[in-house]
Amino acid sequence: MLSALRRRIGAMIGGFEAAQGSRRLKGFQPSRAHVNTLIAAAGSDITARARYLVRNNGYALNAAESWTGNAVGTGIKPSSLIADKDLKTRVQQLWLAWTDESDAEALTDFYGQQRRAAREVFIAGEVFFRLRPRRPEDGLSVPLQLQMLPSEMLPLTRTEILPGGNVIRQGIEFDRIGRRVAYHFLRRHPGDLTDPGLAGETVRVPAAEIIHVIDPVESGQLRGVSRLAPAVVKLFLLDQYDDAELERKKIAAMYAMFVTSPAPADVIDVVPADDGSGDRIVEVQPGQVVPLEPGEQIQTSAPADVGGSYEPFEYRTLLQISAATGVPYAYLSNDMLKANYSNSRMALLEFRRRVEAWQHSVMVHQMCRVVWQRWLDVAVLSGALDIPGYERQRATFIACSWLPPKWDWVDPLKDTKAEIEQIGAGLKSRTQALAERGYDAEQVDAEIAADRDRERRLGLTFGSDPSPLLLPSPTP
């Protein structure tokens, strides 16, 4: 009643057309519920449909794999900012050894877990990791592992007020001032019938042991929403349309010609087919002469073609799906025919800006940074690393830069020349350029110095105009 009154007042005084109840917008009545309410009501269905599409729809699968490959690739890797080079080397070497042991399921390494996390966030909107301390006798380089928990393990329907004043909202427990203090996970996946555990049983896990990777789309949002959500309907209906077209063409191809006769069907002798169906079937071969009954005529099959609208319709629908998922059309469809250097570069630059923002605000901030800090704490406490004064200067020792995988160039020659000119003009540093490629500047410089020293000792020169540093030392 109140909303109708507001619309009538808005219609009288004018203002924003988007808020008026005109004929065109009469049926446009969006929900005013908060995103948490909407996720609680529909989140499980959206996740189930997104998972179904990724399992069964090639476009959905391609979108998920493309996003994952660009967002994480071979891994977002740390570069410690410790000033002591020897200590930094020991930290980096120990980290590299631990990455092979990080997965509690022993299926992949830490960078593989990053990839699985990015894929889960794309499909389900969120994923959880539990930090698992291990015993010294487990034989790990650092006694710590990560266990991945899918979003279905945290029930959306668990909402209640606890006796102590804490509140559980969608499976997450908050204290009186709104801090996350615990997560109430199911002991078994609700859809895994192969797990003999007790269905519905939950366990309270302190928030300090949980990493919640989520890309919220609205303020105050507690749980994630699939990136496929805006495209679910179009993906499903497009799949049905393609199946219908395929079936139509299949049925049309089954009939080569028809025999028409002026006589009633009951006076025509029916020759049973070999398959016993009772239909009269004439097999046609090249150069064959087929005798017909008096009055019968041959009519070839002329099924309706798909027409010229099929491909433009598919293209426009896939463009809408591309916009909904944030994945470029060429990546979504693997259709490179419409791509050239200019539009490919524009699409890639926009896509990479989005990916870089996601890498920084989601993957690095929520997962990588937390794991690095906990790993370094455990490494020092367990004696795997000896860092004097660590407790007093912890903020200094945990400082770290995270280097995402390098982007491949659309046109390597043009892009490389442009970057060289930027460095020469002082618009960017070599350190920045190397970091954008996913490399650590100090490590690269050390490798270059070692290579030049070896080339000088061996009398090797490379390139048409070698640097004087590469020339062999003069013979005394």
Order of alpha helices (4+ residues) and beta strands (2+ residues): alpha-alpha-alpha-beta-alpha-alpha-beta-beta-beta-beta-beta-beta-beta-beta-alpha-beta-beta-alpha-alpha-alpha-alpha-alpha-beta-alpha-alpha-alpha
